[in-house]
């Protein structure tokens, strides 16, 4: 269940310079408060949505919304609203999401770079994970590397899941037959996405 909602935070409360309460006619008791409302999910603020203005009389306790204020008080309140800046923590959710995206992109880039380095320098014992056909995956184990070719033994088994390829990556599952393929062909398979991973012990 997702818990979400809105919450208002007081940004500033100041004494009004207009002075007179339109309700009780008391002078010098009016204050203006500005609130900024934000959306939250699981009590984590995502981003602010709007500002609200209210005026309170300290004598008669009358609370007025912006539309109920006399014109002079509206003008004063609007000036306060224009200059009031909210706390940065009301953007916490957006900041967290952006940080997660940056970390994820960085992690993905590091992983891709590491995988490419393994692929660019094949070694005996490396295991290539590849797509056999739609919905089926298997592995090739490198037995020997020459200047222009890679010699490998194919796995006799396939997996319906990429993450379960480790279950079939066993010495006894590889064919006794040795095949060779040019490095250029292997590179083309990697670029096209046919080879999806490289494992090195």
N, C-alpha and C positions, 0 to 999 in steps of 0.2 A: 504494500500500500504506500502510495506517495503522499507525504504530508506537505501541503503547500498552503500559501495564503499571502496576506499583506500585513505590513506593520508600519506605523508612522513613528518617526523619530523627530524630536524637537531640535531644530537647528539653532534657533535664537528667540529670545523673548526680550523686548525692549519697552521702556516707558514711552507712551505716546506723547508727542509734542502738541497735539491738538487740544489735549487737556480735558474736555468736557464730555461726560457720558451722556449720550442722547436719551438714555432711559431714566436715570435718576438726577441728571444735571449736576452731578458732583464733579468738581474740577481736580485734575491731577491724579486720578485713580485708574486711568485706562492703560492697559498693556497690550502690546501686539505680539503674537506668537506665530512663528512659521514652522510648519512641520513638513518633512519630506517622507513620502510613503514609498516603500520598496516591496518587491515581490521576493518571497523566500521559499525555498524548498528544503525540507528537513531542517528548518530554522537557520539555514545558511542564506544570507542575503544574496540575491542574484544581481539586481540592478534597480535603481530608483525609477519611479514612474511619474510622479507629479508632486507639486508642493501645495499645501493647504495653508490658508491664513485664518486666524481667529483673533478676536479682540475680547478682553475680559475686563470688567470693572471690579476693582478691589473693594468698592463700597457696597454695591447692590448685587454683585456676583453675576451680573448679566453677561452672557457669552454671545457674541455676534459672529456669524460667518461673514465672509467677504461681501456677499451680495446684500447683507443686511446693514452694512456699515454706511454712515454718511459719507459724502463724496470726499471730504477732506481726509477722513480716516482711511478711505480706500486708496487715495493717492499716496499717503504715508506708508501704508501696508505694501503697496506695489513696489515702492522704492526699496523697502526692506527685502522683499522677495527677490528683486533683481540682483541685489548684492550678496545675498546669503549663499554660502557655499556649503554643501553637505559633506559628511565624512566619507573618506575613500573606502571605508570598510563596507559601505552599502553596495559596492561593486565586487565584493569578495567572490561571489559565485562565478562571475564572468572572468575574474583574474585566475581563479582555480582552473576553470575550463581551458583557458588559453595556455596556462602552464602545462596542463596535461597533454594538450595538443603538441606543444613544443617538445616536451619530454618524449612523447610517443614518436614524433617525426625524427628526433635525434636518435632514439633507440633503433628505429627502423633503418635509418641510414647507416648506423654503425654495424648492424647485423648484415645488411646488404654488402657493405664494404668488406667485412670479414669473409662472407660467403664467396665473394668474387675473388679474393686473394687465394682462397683454397682452390677454387676452380681454375685460376690462372696458373697455378703451380701444382699440377696433379702428382700424386705420390702413390707408390704401392701401398695397398691397404685402404685407400680412400673408398668411400661408398657413395655412389650417385643415386639419388632418389629421382624417379622419373614417372611420367604419366604413360601407362600402357595403353589405355583408352579411357573414354569418359567414365568416371566413377571407379577406375581401377588404377592402382599404383604398385610399383615394385622397385627393386634396387639392382644396381650393377656394382660388382666389386672389382677394383683395379688390381691386376696381378703384375703388370709391368708397364713401364712408360719409356718410349723411345723418342727420338727427336721430333717425329711428326705423327706418331700414332700412340693410341692407348689400347692396351690389351686387358680384357676383363672377362669375368665369369658372370653370366646373368643369374638372377634368383629364379628358382623354379616355382615360386609362389607369388601371389599378388595379395594386395590388401584393398579393402573398400574405403579405407580412411588413411589420410596422410599421417596423422598423429599416431597411428598404430603400426607404421612401417617397422618400428624397432622390434616388433614381435616376430617378423619374418627375417630380420637381419641376423641370421645365424649361419655359422660356417657350414653346417651340414645341409643347408637349403640351397647352396650355390651349385650350379652345374659343373661337371667335370670338363666340359668343353670350353675352350678358350676362343674368344672372338676378338677381332681388332677393329678399330675405327679411327679415322683420322682426327687429329686435334681440331681441324677446321670444321669437321662435321659435328663434333662434340660442342664446339663453340656455337654453332648454328642452333643446335638443340637447346642449349642454355638460353640463348637470346630469345628463342621462340617460346620458351616456357615449358618445353617438353621435359627438360631436366629442371627439377624444382628445388633441389637441395644437395649439399655436399657434406658428408660426415667424415671426420678424421679422428681417429683414436688418439 
